[in-house]
Structure formats: C-alpha cells, structure tokens
Amino acid sequence: MEPKNYTVTRIEGEYAYLREDGTAGDVELFIALALLPSGTDVGTRLHYEMLEYTVID
C-alpha cells in the first residue's frame, strides 16, 4: 500500500475517524485508537506507511 496522509476528523469512544488529505467527499477510515500514536486527538495529522501511523508536525 502506498503512503498516505490523514487527518483525524472525530473520535467516538475507542475509535477514530480519519479522512485522507487532499480528497473530497465523505469517505472516512474507521480505526481503533490503540493503533494510533499516543496523544492522537481531533485535528491530528497522521502519515501512514508500512503498516504504521506517525504524527505529522
């Protein structure tokens, strides 16, 4: 899978909804917070590559 950048749009319980940067529409990725870096919150920008998420400054 190619590298992608996401923004956390909302958090509900133990799950986060991510929207791919630069795309239009309402498509969101639903993922467990446990798989994301600690401190992830709404508005956090993430980079996904090699099955790992990292925070983008």
C-alpha positions as CSV (number, residue, x, y, z in Angstrom):
1,M,0.0,0.0,0.0
2,E,1.3,3.4,-0.9
3,P,2.0,6.1,1.8
4,K,-0.9,8.3,2.7
5,N,-1.6,11.3,4.9
6,Y,-4.8,11.5,7.1
7,T,-6.5,14.0,9.4
8,V,-8.4,12.8,12.5
9,T,-11.9,14.2,12.0
10,R,-13.6,12.8,15.1
11,I,-13.2,10.3,18.0
12,E,-16.0,8.2,19.3
13,G,-15.2,6.0,22.3
14,E,-12.1,4.0,21.4
15,Y,-12.3,4.6,17.7
16,A,-11.1,7.4,15.5
17,Y,-12.3,8.5,12.1
18,L,-9.7,9.5,9.6
19,R,-10.1,11.4,6.3
20,E,-7.4,11.2,3.6
21,D,-5.7,14.6,3.0
22,G,-6.4,16.1,-0.4
23,T,-9.6,14.1,-1.1
24,A,-13.1,15.4,-1.5
25,G,-16.2,13.6,-0.3
26,D,-17.4,11.9,2.9
27,V,-15.2,8.8,2.9
28,E,-13.7,8.2,6.3
29,L,-11.5,5.4,7.6
30,F,-12.6,3.9,11.0
31,I,-9.7,2.7,13.2
32,A,-9.0,1.8,16.8
33,L,-7.2,4.5,18.8
34,A,-4.9,1.7,20.1
35,L,-3.3,1.5,16.6
36,L,-2.6,5.2,16.5
37,P,0.3,7.1,18.2
38,S,-0.4,8.2,21.8
39,G,-1.8,11.7,22.1
40,T,-3.8,11.4,18.9
41,D,-6.8,13.8,19.0
42,V,-9.2,15.5,16.7
43,G,-7.3,17.5,14.1
44,T,-4.1,15.5,14.4
45,R,-2.4,14.9,11.0
46,L,-1.0,11.3,10.5
47,H,1.2,9.7,8.0
48,Y,0.6,6.0,7.2
49,E,3.4,3.9,5.7
50,M,4.5,0.3,6.2
51,L,1.5,-0.5,8.5
52,E,2.5,2.3,10.9
53,Y,1.0,5.7,11.7
54,T,3.2,8.6,12.7
55,V,2.2,12.2,13.6
56,I,3.0,14.9,11.1
57,D,4.1,18.3,12.6
